[in-house]
Amino acid sequence: MVASQLSNDDLREMLELVKDADSVELKLTIHESARARTMKALDADPLEAQIRQVFFFDTPELSLNAAGLVVRARRRQGEAGDTVVKLRPVVPTDLPEDLRTSSSFNVEVDAMPGGFVCSASFKGVADNAAIREAAAGGGSIRKLFSKEQRAFYADHAPDGIELDSLSVLGPIPILKLKVRPERFGRRLVGELWLYPDGSQIVELSTKCRPDEAFQVAAEARAFLHSHGVDLTGEQQTKTKTALEFFSDPKQQA
């Protein structure tokens, strides 16, 4: 699912990163032509999907993104909202030990066919109503994030860019569905991202421990291939697509 499309040098680099990460998330973008087949293979019921709403925060020029920072808040149906301040790429061994021991901090390798990235994420909980208010301009963006998240942001954001000065990029409505196919035996997560221009990204993912990443990748590849799911389609990243859409003046006209 991942390793077969990496060069030897990339594979060595990924092995080093995985070794010191906290978790690995294997991702696959599902082409439009394969979505119905994939739903059938997973025996997925779309009525069980959770509605989510994602907001990104950045400057109009995407200065945070250029610095490797992603700042996000997410409203979730039936659950508390959440927030994250994410830095990527990172080398796990370069990160301070006090961060690595925090229960809110996670170092993860995201891998998809042909590519991978290691990121460090500071996660937090936020009230859904507060996220909505801040996104509408009636509340503080800064107050959505914990003291630790704000400190992590300050350490890595470009000078002079405060959280409350950021623009709201979004929202992106999302449908998230969790399934556990009998013949696979692991939980898979499907996400449908609905962009305002009518375009969509469907991503299938599963998380695992670093020491089982390549075994899980092989099992996932075999399972999906046996159900006729195309694993060679063009891969897209949800966040990059969202940031580029909302920062494009032509899209906002």
Buried (B, 14 or more C-beta within 10 A) or exposed (E): BBBEBBEEEBBEBBBBBBEBBBBBBBBBBBBEEBBEBBBEBBEBEEEEBBEBBBBBBBBEEBBBBEEBBBBBBBBBEEEEBBBBBBBBEBEBEEBEEEBBEEEBBBBBBBBBBBBBBBBBBBBBEBBBEBBBBBBEEEBEBBBBBBEBBBEBBEEBBEEEBEBEEBBBBBBBBBBBBEBEBEEBEBEBBBBBBEBBEEEEBBBBBBBBEBEEBBEBBBBBBEBBEEBEBBBEBEBBBBBEBBBBBBBEEEEEE
